[in-house]
Amino acid sequence: MHISEGVLSAPILVSGVVLAVAGTAVGLKRLSLEETGRAGILAASFFVASLIHVPLGPGNVHLILNGLVGLLLGWGAFPAILTALILQAVLFHFGGLTVLGVNTVIMALPAVAGHYLFRISIRIGVRLWLAAFAAGAVAVFLAALLAALALASSDTNFLKAAYLLAAAHLPITVVEGVITAFCVSFLNRVQPSLLHPGARDRS
């Protein structure tokens, strides 16, 4: 899902920076001190999951786990994902610094959307596994659509690559959904307070 440098047009790059800065500012404002440790762990999980990737034209295919990050952090997904992307760009040259804003929006905005779409269902315990699966799958699907839109909007020559990138992520949506569902189910058993405020953790 990382878009490489030298691919996107200047207006798309600038728009990505503006949206990423705005989202990160909101995320930092809403991220409580108690949640910073959780944000660090989720940023590390995102960092590791997306290290193994398969190059695909101007982008690549890999696990993201942005659905899980969004469920647990909400707007805090922006600073968490931005931090992980900066480390990946500096240490491994994944994506790049000029596309950092766009890549952050591509992965963090769907995470926030998943939070608002499915967190309520998880909190009240309504079909928890199904809601978690949907959150993971939808977040990746929306991220793929945003990446494809960024490519297609930059240059019509990338239209075929945009379709290919979106289609290649369809199997990933299922895998991400299953992983997210298992993670949420596990947390619901051992640390339910992360999902249900006021609940006691089991030790």
C-alpha positions as CSV (number, residue, x, y, z in Angstrom):
1,M,0.0,0.0,0.0
2,H,3.0,2.3,0.2
3,I,3.1,4.5,-2.9
4,S,6.6,5.2,-4.1
5,E,8.2,8.6,-4.6
6,G,8.2,10.3,-7.9
7,V,4.8,8.9,-8.8
8,L,2.1,11.3,-7.5
9,S,1.4,14.8,-8.8
10,A,2.2,17.9,-6.7
11,P,-1.5,18.7,-5.8
12,I,-2.0,15.2,-4.5
13,L,1.2,15.4,-2.5
14,V,0.2,18.7,-1.0
15,S,-3.3,17.6,-0.2
16,G,-1.9,14.5,1.5
17,V,0.4,16.6,3.7
18,V,-2.5,18.9,4.7
19,L,-4.8,16.1,5.6
20,A,-2.1,14.1,7.4
21,V,-1.1,17.1,9.5
22,A,-4.8,17.8,10.4
23,G,-5.5,14.2,11.2
24,T,-2.4,13.9,13.3
25,A,-3.2,17.1,15.2
26,V,-6.7,15.8,16.0
27,G,-5.2,12.4,17.0
28,L,-2.6,13.9,19.3
29,K,-5.3,16.1,21.0
30,R,-7.6,13.1,21.6
31,L,-4.9,10.6,22.6
32,S,-4.8,10.4,26.4
33,L,-1.7,9.8,28.4
34,E,-3.0,6.3,29.3
35,E,-3.4,5.5,25.6
36,T,0.2,6.4,24.6
37,G,1.6,3.0,25.5
38,R,-1.2,1.3,23.5
39,A,-0.5,3.6,20.6
40,G,3.2,2.6,20.7
41,I,2.4,-1.1,20.7
42,L,0.0,-0.7,17.8
43,A,2.4,1.4,15.8
44,A,5.0,-1.3,16.3
45,S,2.5,-4.0,15.1
46,F,1.7,-1.9,12.1
47,F,5.4,-1.4,11.4
48,V,6.2,-5.1,11.5
49,A,3.1,-6.2,9.6
50,S,3.8,-4.0,6.7
51,L,7.5,-4.8,6.4
52,I,6.8,-7.9,4.4
53,H,5.5,-6.6,1.1
54,V,5.2,-7.6,-2.6
55,P,6.0,-4.8,-5.1
56,L,3.1,-4.1,-7.5
57,G,3.8,-1.4,-10.1
58,P,4.0,2.0,-8.3
59,G,2.8,0.5,-5.0
60,N,2.9,-2.8,-3.2
61,V,0.7,-5.3,-1.4
62,H,1.2,-6.2,2.3
63,L,-0.6,-6.6,5.6
64,I,-1.6,-3.3,7.2
65,L,-3.6,-4.0,10.4
66,N,-5.0,-0.5,10.2
67,G,-8.4,-1.8,11.1
68,L,-7.2,-3.0,14.5
69,V,-5.3,0.3,15.0
70,G,-8.4,2.3,14.3
71,L,-10.6,0.2,16.5
72,L,-8.4,0.7,19.5
73,L,-7.2,4.2,18.9
74,G,-9.7,6.1,16.8
75,W,-8.1,9.4,15.7
76,G,-5.0,8.3,17.5
77,A,-4.4,6.0,14.4
78,F,-3.0,9.1,12.6
79,P,0.0,9.7,14.9
80,A,0.6,6.0,15.4
81,I,0.6,5.2,11.7
82,L,2.6,8.3,10.8
83,T,5.3,7.3,13.3
84,A,5.6,3.8,11.8
85,L,5.7,5.2,8.2
86,I,8.5,7.6,9.1
87,L,10.6,4.8,10.6
88,Q,9.9,2.6,7.5
89,A,10.9,5.4,5.1
90,V,14.1,6.3,7.0
91,L,15.2,2.8,7.9
92,F,14.0,0.7,4.9
93,H,13.2,3.3,2.2
94,F,9.6,2.1,2.0
95,G,7.4,4.7,0.4
96,G,9.4,7.9,1.0
97,L,9.3,11.2,2.8
98,T,7.7,13.2,0.0
99,V,4.7,10.7,-0.1
100,L,4.6,10.4,3.7
101,G,1.4,12.5,3.9
102,V,-0.5,10.7,1.2
103,N,0.5,7.2,2.6
104,T,-0.5,8.3,6.1
105,V,-3.9,9.4,4.9
106,I,-4.4,6.3,2.8
107,M,-3.9,4.0,5.8
108,A,-5.1,6.1,8.8
109,L,-8.3,7.7,7.4
110,P,-9.9,4.2,6.8
111,A,-8.7,3.2,10.3
112,V,-10.7,6.1,11.8
113,A,-13.7,5.3,9.6
114,G,-13.6,1.7,10.8
115,H,-13.5,3.0,14.4
116,Y,-16.7,4.9,14.0
117,L,-18.5,2.3,11.9
118,F,-17.8,-0.8,14.1
119,R,-16.5,0.2,17.5
120,I,-20.1,0.7,18.9
121,S,-21.0,-2.8,17.9
122,I,-17.9,-4.2,19.6
123,R,-18.5,-2.2,22.8
124,I,-22.0,-3.5,23.3
125,G,-20.9,-7.0,22.4
126,V,-23.2,-7.4,19.3
127,R,-21.6,-10.0,17.1
128,L,-18.1,-9.0,18.2
129,W,-16.2,-11.4,15.9
130,L,-18.2,-10.3,12.9
131,A,-17.8,-6.5,13.7
132,A,-14.1,-7.0,14.2
133,F,-13.8,-8.9,10.9
134,A,-15.7,-6.1,9.1
135,A,-13.5,-3.4,10.6
136,G,-10.3,-5.1,9.4
137,A,-11.6,-5.9,6.0
138,V,-13.3,-2.5,5.3
139,A,-10.3,-0.5,6.5
140,V,-8.0,-2.3,4.0
141,F,-10.6,-2.1,1.2
142,L,-11.0,1.7,1.7
143,A,-7.2,2.1,1.9
144,A,-6.8,0.3,-1.4
145,L,-9.5,2.6,-3.0
146,L,-7.7,5.7,-1.7
147,A,-4.4,4.5,-3.0
148,A,-6.0,3.8,-6.4
149,L,-7.7,7.2,-6.4
150,A,-4.4,8.9,-5.6
151,L,-2.7,7.2,-8.5
152,A,-5.5,7.7,-11.0
153,S,-5.9,11.4,-10.0
154,S,-2.1,12.0,-10.5
155,D,-1.9,10.6,-14.0
156,T,-4.3,8.8,-16.2
157,N,-1.5,6.5,-17.3
158,F,-1.7,5.0,-13.8
159,L,-5.3,4.1,-14.3
160,K,-4.6,0.4,-15.1
161,A,-2.1,0.2,-12.2
162,A,-4.7,1.7,-9.9
163,Y,-7.3,-1.0,-10.9
164,L,-4.6,-3.6,-10.4
165,L,-3.6,-2.3,-7.0
166,A,-7.2,-2.2,-5.8
167,A,-8.0,-5.7,-7.1
168,A,-4.8,-7.2,-5.6
169,H,-5.9,-6.1,-2.2
170,L,-9.2,-8.0,-2.3
171,P,-7.7,-11.2,-0.9
172,I,-5.8,-9.1,1.7
173,T,-9.1,-7.7,3.0
174,V,-10.2,-11.3,4.0
175,V,-6.9,-12.0,5.7
176,E,-6.9,-8.7,7.5
177,G,-10.5,-9.3,8.6
178,V,-9.6,-12.7,10.1
179,I,-6.5,-11.4,11.9
180,T,-8.4,-8.4,13.3
181,A,-11.2,-10.7,14.5
182,F,-8.9,-13.0,16.3
183,C,-7.0,-10.1,17.9
184,V,-10.2,-8.5,19.1
185,S,-11.6,-11.8,20.4
186,F,-8.4,-12.4,22.3
187,L,-8.4,-8.9,23.8
188,N,-12.0,-9.4,24.8
189,R,-11.0,-12.4,26.8
190,V,-7.8,-11.2,28.5
191,Q,-8.1,-7.4,28.5
192,P,-11.8,-6.4,27.9
193,S,-11.2,-2.9,29.2
194,L,-9.6,-2.0,25.9
195,L,-12.9,-2.8,24.2
196,H,-15.4,-2.2,26.9
197,P,-14.7,0.8,29.1
198,G,-15.4,0.0,32.7
199,A,-14.9,-3.7,32.3
200,R,-12.3,-5.5,34.5
201,D,-9.3,-7.1,32.9
202,R,-8.8,-10.8,33.5
203,S,-5.5,-11.8,34.9
